[in-house]
Amino acid sequence: MSKFYLMFLLLVSSSSIYAHGGGTNKDGCHTNRKTNDYHCHGKKKAKRKAVKTFIPAAVAPVVFSKSAYSTEKNGKLTRLDYEGFTVWLDCSKRGAVKFRYNAQRDTGNYKRHGSFFLDPQVPKECQQYSGKTYKAANGSKYDRGHLVPANHLDYSKSAIKASNTMTNILPQAANMNRGAWLMTEEITECYRDIDELLIIGGVIWGNNLADDYFVKSHGVKTPDAFWKVIIRGVGQDERAIAWIVPNSQDAKRNVLDSYQVPVAEIERVTGEKIPVADYVKKTKSNPWVLPKGCDKS
C-alpha cells in the first residue's frame, strides 16, 4: 500500500469521526456533541453515561431560582453564573471583584425589578448584610450601584431581576454612578445595536479608610475605583475601549474621557488577562462617541 493511499485513508477516517462530534473511547463509544446521544460503533452495546454539560447562561435562559446559576470556587473567589452575566465574588470582602457579560442588539423592554435582595444560595458570610439603601453618616450620597446594569438584561424578566442581587451591587458615589459610570453603560447600550460586545469589568478596592461608611450597616468597604473594558469585532476589526473610573463624586459624565486608559494598563493594575489582541492593548482608542439617534432606553 503506497504512503499516499495510506494518508488518504487516514484523512477519510478522521473526517468521519469528527463529522458527528468527537472520537471514541476504548470501547468504541462516544457522545455526539450535537445531539448529546451516547452510542457505540461495532458490537459494544451503548450504555448511557452521565454527561456533565455546560450551557452558558446567555444561551439558555433559566428562571431565577435556586438553580438559576452555577457556582465555581477558584482559590478565594466564587464564580456566580447568573442568567446573562457572571460575577466573581470575594467572600473576604463580601463583594464582587469582577464581572463579565455579552451585549447583543436590544430587543427587550422588561422593567427593572423594584427591590434589591440577597442571594439565598450564597453563604451569608460571603454577602453584604442587607439590601437596604447605603446611608453615609456624613451625608455623602451613595447609590446601590450595579456592576452589570439592569437595562442590558431587559430581554428577560428573570435576568433583569437577577441584576438587583446584592452580589452585583456595591456602594457607588451618586455622581459617579449617574455620571461617568452611566456614560460607559450608555456607550454599551448604543454600540450593541451596531455590533455584539463583550464587556469585562471589575473593582479596585484600594485602602482608603476615609470613605468606608458602610462596614457596620452592610459589612462591605467602599471601592476606590471601578474598571471596564468593552470589546467589539474580531481579527483585524477588533476594537476595545477601557476606563478606570474613580469612585468619587467628581466622576461626572463630562469627564469620562479623562479616565480612559489602554487595555494594557487595566492588565497592569488588576493582573487580569483581557482577551484582545496585543496590538489593541497598547494604545488608547479614540473615545467612542454616542451615535446620533441612539435609543438608550
C-alpha positions as CSV (number, residue, x, y, z in Angstrom):
1,M,0.0,0.0,0.0
2,S,1.5,3.4,-1.0
3,K,2.1,6.1,1.5
4,F,-0.2,8.5,-0.3
5,Y,-3.1,5.9,-0.3
6,L,-2.5,5.3,3.5
7,M,-2.6,9.1,4.2
8,F,-5.9,9.3,2.2
9,L,-7.5,6.5,4.3
10,L,-6.4,8.3,7.5
11,L,-7.9,11.6,6.4
12,V,-11.2,10.0,5.4
13,S,-11.3,8.0,8.7
14,S,-10.6,11.1,10.7
15,S,-13.2,13.2,9.0
16,S,-15.9,10.6,9.5
17,I,-15.2,10.7,13.2
18,Y,-15.4,14.4,13.7
19,A,-18.3,14.8,11.4
20,H,-20.7,13.8,14.2
21,G,-18.8,15.3,17.1
22,G,-15.9,13.6,18.8
23,G,-13.7,10.5,18.8
24,T,-14.4,7.1,20.5
25,N,-13.2,5.7,23.8
26,K,-11.5,2.3,24.3
27,D,-14.9,0.6,23.9
28,G,-15.5,2.3,20.6
29,C,-18.2,4.5,22.1
30,H,-18.6,8.3,22.3
31,T,-21.1,11.1,22.8
32,N,-22.4,13.0,19.8
33,R,-21.8,16.7,20.8
34,K,-24.6,17.9,18.6
35,T,-27.3,15.5,19.9
36,N,-25.9,14.5,23.3
37,D,-26.5,10.9,22.2
38,Y,-24.1,8.3,23.6
39,H,-23.6,5.4,21.2
40,C,-21.0,2.8,20.1
41,H,-19.5,1.8,16.8
42,G,-19.2,-2.0,16.5
43,K,-20.6,-4.7,18.7
44,K,-20.3,-2.9,22.0
45,K,-23.7,-2.1,23.4
46,A,-24.2,1.6,24.2
47,K,-24.8,2.2,27.9
48,R,-25.8,5.8,28.7
49,K,-23.2,7.6,30.8
50,A,-23.8,10.7,32.9
51,V,-22.6,13.6,30.9
52,K,-21.9,16.9,32.6
53,T,-22.9,19.6,30.1
54,F,-22.1,23.3,30.5
55,I,-24.7,25.6,29.0
56,P,-23.8,29.3,29.0
57,A,-26.5,31.3,30.8
58,A,-26.7,33.8,28.0
59,V,-27.6,31.0,25.5
60,A,-30.0,29.0,27.7
61,P,-32.0,31.4,29.9
62,V,-33.4,30.0,33.1
63,V,-35.8,31.1,35.7
64,F,-34.2,33.0,38.6
65,S,-34.5,30.5,41.4
66,K,-32.3,28.1,43.4
67,S,-31.0,26.7,40.1
68,A,-30.6,30.0,38.3
69,Y,-26.8,29.8,38.2
70,S,-23.9,27.6,38.9
71,T,-21.1,28.4,41.4
72,E,-17.5,27.5,41.0
73,K,-14.8,28.1,43.6
74,N,-11.3,29.0,42.4
75,G,-9.0,29.9,45.2
76,K,-10.6,32.6,47.3
77,L,-13.1,33.6,44.6
78,T,-16.5,32.2,43.9
79,R,-17.9,32.4,40.4
80,L,-21.6,33.0,40.1
81,D,-23.2,32.4,36.7
82,Y,-26.5,34.2,36.6
83,E,-28.7,34.4,33.6
84,G,-27.0,36.7,31.2
85,F,-23.9,37.6,33.3
86,T,-21.2,36.3,35.6
87,V,-19.7,37.8,38.7
88,W,-16.7,36.7,40.7
89,L,-17.3,37.1,44.5
90,D,-14.6,37.5,47.1
91,C,-16.1,36.3,50.4
92,S,-13.4,38.1,52.4
93,K,-14.8,41.4,51.0
94,R,-18.4,40.4,50.9
95,G,-18.5,41.7,47.3
96,A,-17.7,41.0,43.7
97,V,-14.3,41.7,42.2
98,K,-15.0,41.1,38.6
99,F,-18.0,40.8,36.1
100,R,-18.5,39.7,32.5
101,Y,-21.3,39.6,30.0
102,N,-22.2,39.8,26.3
103,A,-24.4,42.6,25.0
104,Q,-26.3,42.0,21.7
105,R,-28.9,44.0,19.9
106,D,-31.5,45.4,22.2
107,T,-34.8,43.6,21.8
108,G,-36.2,43.8,25.3
109,N,-38.4,46.0,27.3
110,Y,-38.8,44.4,30.7
111,K,-38.9,46.9,33.6
112,R,-36.2,46.9,36.2
113,H,-37.1,45.0,39.4
114,G,-38.4,47.1,42.2
115,S,-36.2,46.0,45.1
116,F,-32.6,44.8,46.0
117,F,-32.1,41.5,47.7
118,L,-29.5,39.0,49.0
119,D,-28.9,35.8,47.1
120,P,-30.4,32.9,49.1
121,Q,-27.9,30.4,47.6
122,V,-24.7,32.3,48.6
123,P,-23.4,31.8,52.1
124,K,-24.3,34.7,54.4
125,E,-20.6,35.2,55.3
126,C,-19.9,36.0,51.6
127,Q,-22.6,38.6,51.2
128,Q,-23.5,42.1,52.4
129,Y,-25.7,42.2,55.5
130,S,-28.6,43.9,53.8
131,G,-30.1,45.1,50.5
132,K,-31.1,48.4,52.1
133,T,-30.0,51.8,50.9
134,Y,-26.5,53.0,51.6
135,K,-26.6,55.9,54.1
136,A,-23.3,57.6,54.9
137,A,-23.0,59.2,58.3
138,N,-21.6,62.4,56.9
139,G,-24.4,62.8,54.4
140,S,-22.5,61.8,51.3
141,K,-24.8,60.3,48.7
142,Y,-24.0,56.7,47.6
143,D,-26.1,54.5,45.3
144,R,-26.6,50.8,45.2
145,G,-24.5,50.7,42.1
146,H,-24.8,47.9,39.5
147,L,-21.7,46.2,38.1
148,V,-23.8,44.8,35.3
149,P,-26.6,47.2,34.5
150,A,-30.3,46.1,34.6
151,N,-31.0,47.8,31.3
152,H,-28.7,45.5,29.4
153,L,-30.6,42.5,30.6
154,D,-34.1,43.7,29.8
155,Y,-34.7,40.8,27.3
156,S,-35.6,38.6,30.2
157,K,-37.7,39.2,33.3
158,S,-35.6,36.8,35.4
159,A,-32.3,38.2,34.1
160,I,-33.2,41.8,34.9
161,K,-34.3,40.7,38.3
162,A,-31.0,38.9,39.0
163,S,-29.2,42.2,38.3
164,N,-30.6,43.5,41.5
165,T,-29.0,40.8,43.6
166,M,-26.6,42.4,46.1
167,T,-23.7,40.2,44.7
168,N,-24.0,42.6,41.7
169,I,-24.2,45.7,43.8
170,L,-21.6,47.9,45.5
171,P,-21.5,51.4,47.0
172,Q,-21.0,53.9,44.2
173,A,-20.8,57.6,44.7
174,A,-24.0,59.0,43.3
175,N,-22.4,61.4,40.9
176,M,-20.2,58.7,39.6
177,N,-23.0,56.1,39.3
178,R,-25.2,58.6,37.5
179,G,-22.3,60.2,35.7
180,A,-19.2,58.7,34.3
181,W,-20.2,55.1,35.0
182,L,-23.6,55.6,33.5
183,M,-21.9,57.0,30.4
184,T,-20.0,53.7,30.0
185,E,-23.3,51.9,30.1
186,E,-24.9,54.2,27.5
187,I,-21.9,53.6,25.2
188,T,-22.6,49.9,25.6
189,E,-26.3,50.4,25.0
190,C,-25.7,52.2,21.7
191,Y,-22.9,50.1,20.3
192,R,-24.5,46.8,21.0
193,D,-27.0,47.7,18.3
194,I,-24.1,48.0,15.9
195,D,-22.0,45.0,16.9
196,E,-22.0,42.3,19.5
197,L,-20.0,43.4,22.5
198,L,-18.0,41.6,25.3
199,I,-17.9,43.6,28.5
200,I,-15.4,42.8,31.2
201,G,-15.0,44.9,34.3
202,G,-14.3,44.9,38.0
203,V,-13.4,46.6,41.2
204,I,-10.3,48.3,42.6
205,W,-10.8,48.2,46.3
206,G,-7.9,50.2,47.4
207,N,-7.2,51.1,51.1
208,N,-8.9,54.4,51.6
209,L,-10.5,54.0,55.1
210,A,-12.0,57.5,55.0
211,D,-15.0,56.6,52.8
212,D,-15.7,53.1,54.3
213,Y,-19.1,54.3,55.6
214,F,-21.0,51.0,55.2
215,V,-18.9,48.4,57.1
216,K,-21.3,48.5,60.0
217,S,-24.6,48.6,58.1
218,H,-23.6,46.3,55.1
219,G,-20.3,44.7,56.0
220,V,-18.7,46.0,52.9
221,K,-16.0,48.6,52.3
222,T,-16.3,51.3,49.6
223,P,-14.3,50.6,46.5
224,D,-11.8,53.2,45.4
225,A,-12.5,52.7,41.7
226,F,-14.2,50.6,39.1
227,W,-12.8,49.5,35.7
228,K,-14.4,48.4,32.5
229,V,-13.3,47.1,29.0
230,I,-15.7,46.9,26.0
231,I,-14.6,44.7,23.1
232,R,-16.1,44.6,19.7
233,G,-15.1,43.0,16.3
234,V,-12.8,40.1,15.5
235,G,-9.4,39.8,13.8
236,Q,-8.2,43.0,12.1
237,D,-11.5,44.6,13.0
238,E,-11.1,44.0,16.8
239,R,-11.5,47.2,18.9
240,A,-11.6,47.9,22.6
241,I,-12.0,50.8,24.9
242,A,-11.1,50.8,28.6
243,W,-11.6,53.0,31.6
244,I,-10.6,53.2,35.3
245,V,-13.3,55.4,36.9
246,P,-12.7,56.7,40.5
247,N,-15.5,56.1,42.9
248,S,-15.8,59.8,43.5
249,Q,-18.4,62.5,43.5
250,D,-16.2,64.3,40.9
251,A,-16.6,61.5,38.4
252,K,-19.3,63.1,36.3
253,R,-20.2,62.2,32.8
254,N,-18.4,65.1,31.1
255,V,-15.0,63.9,32.4
256,L,-15.3,60.2,31.4
257,D,-12.7,60.6,28.6
258,S,-10.1,61.6,31.2
259,Y,-10.5,58.2,32.8
260,Q,-9.8,56.3,29.5
261,V,-6.7,54.1,29.6
262,P,-5.1,51.5,27.4
263,V,-6.2,47.9,28.0
264,A,-2.6,47.1,28.9
265,E,-3.0,49.5,31.9
266,I,-6.0,47.5,33.1
267,E,-3.9,44.4,33.0
268,R,-1.0,46.0,34.8
269,V,-3.2,47.4,37.6
270,T,-5.5,44.4,38.1
271,G,-3.4,41.4,37.0
272,E,-6.3,40.3,34.7
273,K,-5.7,38.9,31.2
274,I,-8.0,40.7,28.8
275,P,-8.9,38.6,25.7
276,V,-7.9,41.0,23.0
277,A,-5.0,41.1,20.5
278,D,-1.8,42.7,21.7
279,Y,-2.0,45.5,19.1
280,V,-5.3,46.5,20.6
281,K,-4.0,46.6,24.2
282,K,-1.1,49.0,23.8
283,T,-2.7,52.3,22.8
284,K,-5.9,54.1,23.8
285,S,-8.6,54.1,21.1
286,N,-10.4,57.3,20.2
287,P,-13.3,57.9,22.5
288,W,-16.5,56.1,21.4
289,V,-19.0,58.9,20.9
290,L,-22.7,58.2,21.3
291,P,-24.2,57.7,17.8
292,K,-27.0,60.2,16.8
293,G,-30.4,58.8,17.4
294,C,-29.3,56.1,19.8
295,D,-32.1,54.7,21.9
296,K,-30.6,54.4,25.4
297,S,-33.8,53.1,27.0
